[in-house]
């Protein structure tokens, strides 16, 4: 059955759960300067976020998505190693999905290289999984489970038509 969800040679894909941009993670050397730019110069409101995975995290609301500033708590953390190898900049892009397990199953069936074969708990206690950059054109992609109340369409990427 995995072949049933692989894209055809014509590029057609079966219907999938709608994803939306959750956040962009930006690795920074020092939080104060980076936070001052995004908050004070660009005027993005701060959203409190808990630290996770060895990083101090500052969230900033940018429309429907967040900008997450990621400062390593130690050099041997994932963000610390990233900064050592590549310097400051975009670390990852995160998409929210209403069906994380189903999205991962689609990735596996399509032969997409995953970092996390099964979801794990990430920042804010959310279920997450990462896709390897080798499978995404060099971009580290995070998937997170969408949070919404039953019948809540506010997390959709496009406005819903009135019924």
N, C-alpha and C positions, 0 to 999 in steps of 0.2 A: 503493500500500500504506500510506502514512501514515494514511489514514482507518481502517485496521484496528485501530490501537491507540488511537485517540481515544476518550475516554469517551462512552458512548451518552447519549442524552437521559435515560434512566432512571438514569444514574449508574454503570452496571456498567463494570468495567474488567477487562482480561485479567489472568491471573496474572503476577506480577512477582517478580524476585529480592527476597528479604527484606532490608530495610535495618535498620540499628540506629543509635541515637544514638552518635556517636563522641565529640564534644565540643561545648562551648559556649565561644566566644571572647568574652572580656570585655576591652574597651579600658580601660586604666588610665593615669592621669597619672604615677604613681610606683609602681614595683614594690614597694619595701619595705613600705609601709603596706598595700597590697592583699594581698600575700603573707602578712603577719602575720595579717590577719583570717582568710583561708581556711585557713591552716596551723595557726596557734596558737589561734585562737578556735573555729573549726569543727572542727579536728582532721583536716583532709584531708591525706593523705600526699603529699609532693612526688614528682613523676615527672620526671626530667631530660629536657628537650627542647632541641633546637638552635634558635637564633635563625633567623628566616626573614623574607623580604619586608620588611626594614627594621624588624623588631620583635624585641625581647627577649621570649622566651616562657617562662613558668613553668607547668608542668603540675601539676595536683593531681587525684588519683584520687577520684572521687565515684561509688562503685558501679561499674557497668560502663562508665561514661563518664568523660571528663576535663573539668575546668574549665581552660581555657587563659587565663592572664592575659597580655595583650598590651600591652607598653609600647613606644612609638615610639622608634626610635634617632635620628630626626630629624623635624622638623616636616613635611617634604614627602613622608613615607612614607604609605602607605594608612592606617595607624593614626593617624599624626599629623594627617592631614587629617580623619579621622573625629572625633577628639577636638576639633579646632578647630570643626567644624560642629555637633556634637551633644553633646560632653562625654563623660565616662566612662559606661560601661554596656555592655550586650550588643552586641557587634559582629556576630556570626554564630552560626548553628547548623550543625553538621556531621553529616551522615549517612554512614555507611560502607555501601558496596554491593559485593557480590561481582562485579558486572559494570558497571564505570564506563562503558565505551563503550556498552553496551546501555541503561543508564539515561539517558545523554545523548541517545541516539537516540530513546528514548521521549519525552523532553522536547521535542526538536526536532519530532518528528512531532505532538505535541500543541500546537505553537505556543508553547511556553514560551520566554520571552526569556532567553537565556544570556549571561553575561559571558564565559565561556570556551567557545567552540564545540568545542574539542578539549581533552583533558586536558593539564595541565602539571605540572611537578614542584614540589611545595610543601615544607612543613616535613617534616623527617625523611626526605626523599627520596621521599615518597609521591606518587602520581598524584592530582591533584585537579582540580576544576572548580567554578566558582561560578555560581549561578543568580541572575539579577537580582531585586532586591527588588520591582520592579514586578510580577513574575509570582507572587509568593508572599505577598501581603498585607503588604508592607513589611518582610519579614525577609530579610536576606542569608543564603542557604543555600549551604553548601559541600557538595560530594560528594567522598568519598575512596574509594579502592579498599580493600576489606576485606583484611586480612592474615589468612590462616589456612592451616594445613598441610592437605594432602589428607585428607579424612575428619574434620577437626576441626570440631566443631559448637559450640565454646566462644564463637564470636562471634555466635551467634544471639541474638535478643532474648528468646526464651522457652526454658525448659528443654525438652530433648528427651526424649521417652518412651523408656524402656529397651526394647530389642528382644530 
